[in-house]
Amino acid sequence: MPKWGYSITEEELDPEKTVKASGREVRVSHKSAREICKTIKGMMLSQAKQYLRDIMAKKRAVPFTRFKKKAGHRHGLEKAYAGRYPVKASEQILKVIEGAEANAEYKGLDTERLRIIHASAYPGMKIKRYTPRAQGRTTPNFETLCHIEIVLEERPETGEEA
């Protein structure tokens, strides 16, 4: 068993209708990953995958709401004007989403009716390195890794009652 858990509790989830996947210690910016996760939460699975592919192709921007200093305005954004195209973070989040989709297929869930109910990214471990400088000094060169969590839920068909 892993020593880590998910930030969403088991009581909130129906084990027959939900699947989880996570990427641990991923080498992407936790700030970009957080903004992407905030945007894709609540989307249907196919819609979120297409959105991430559009980010990687630089067709659509991700609205940056918290980490937006020195971020330029982007065309077509709602609610927020600052935006970026975090390609590397989008690739890693897409991998985690595809892993969750594979878990859903293994469980026998209908992938057409899956919705992202939980998407989060937060800082992980720091890789500490030091660059030697003149006069016997050093400059710290730290890299913060990132944890990405995705939870998908199968939505009932439109004819059924929730």
N, C-alpha and C positions, 0 to 999 in steps of 0.2 A: 504494500500500500504506500502511496506517496505521502509525504509529510505535509503537503500543502492541500488546501481546500479551495472551494469556489466562494466568491463573495455573495452569491445568492444561496439562500438556505434551502434545505431539502423540503421543508414544510410548505414552501411556496409552489413546489413543482408536483405535477402528476407524473409518476414514473412511467406510465404507459404511453403518455402523449408527448413527452419532452426528451430531448437529447442534449448532451453537453459536449463541448470540446474546448481545449485550451492550448495555447502556445506559451511555454514557459521559457524565460531567459532569452527572448528574441532580440536580436540586435537591430532594433528600430527605435526611432524617437518616440518616447512615451507621450509626448505632447501631441504629435501628429496622430498617433494611434488613438488617443483619447477623443480627439475631435472627429475622427472617422467613425468610431464606435457610437458616439453620441448621434451622429447623422443616420447611421443605418439601423439603429434600434427602432423596432416597430415595423420595419419593411418586410415584405414577403421575401423568401429566399432568392427566387429568380431575379427580382427587382434589385436586391442588394448586390448580387453577383454582377449584374450588368452595370450598376452604379460604380463598383470598384474597377471594372474593366474600363469604364469611361474616364475615371481618374487616371489610370495608368496610361491611357491614350491622350491625356490632357485635354479632353473634350468638356469635362465638367469639373468644377472646383469644389473643394470641401470648405464649407463655411467655418471659419475659426472664430470662436466666441470668447474663450478664455485666453489662449496664447496667441494674441493678435497684434502685439507690438511690432511695428515695422512691416506688417503684412499688407500688401497692396489690395485695393478693391478689385473685385472680379465681377464680370458680367454674369447676370442670370442668378444671382444669389438672393434668397429671401431671408428675412429676419436678421441677417448679418451681412455686412458689406465686405469685410476682410475675408480673404480666402487664399488657399494654396492648393498645389497638386502634389501631395505626398505619395510618390510612386512606390517607394520601398515599403512603407508601412501598409499601403494598399495590397501589395503582393502578399505580405505575410498574413494579413487579416483574411484575404481570400483563401489562403491555404488552410487556415483554421476553420473557415466556413465550409470548405469542401470536406474537411475531416468530420465536421458535425453532420454534413449531409450523408456521408458514408455511414456514420453511426446510425442515422435515421433509416437508411436502406436496410441495414443489418437488423434493426428492430422491427422492420416491416411497416414503417410509416409511409404515408403518401407524400412524396417530396414536392408535389405541386401545391400542397396546402400548408407548407411550413412557414412560420413567421418567426422573426428574431424577437424574442421577448426580453433577452438580456445580452448586452454587449458592453464589455468594460475593458479598459486598459489602464494599467497602473505601473509605476516604476518598480523594477526588480533590483537585483544585485548591482553593485558598482564594480567595474573592472578598473583597478587603480594602477596607473603607470606613471612614470616620471621621466621627463626629458632633461638630460644634463645640459646645464648652461655654463656660461663663463663664471669665473671667480669661485668655482666649487659649489654653485647653487643648482637647484633643480626647479623645474616647473611641473606642477601636477597636470596629468593628462587623463582625466577620469571619463569613463564611458558608462552611462546608465543603461542597463538592459530593461526589457519591458515584458510584462505578463499580459496576455490577451485571453479573454474568456468570451465564449459565445454559447448561448442556450437557445435552442429552437423548440417551438411548440407546434404541434399539428392542430390546425384550426378545424372546427366542425364544418361540414358541408353546408351550403346556403339553405338547404331544405330542413336541416336539423335545428333543433333549439339548443342553445348553449347551456 
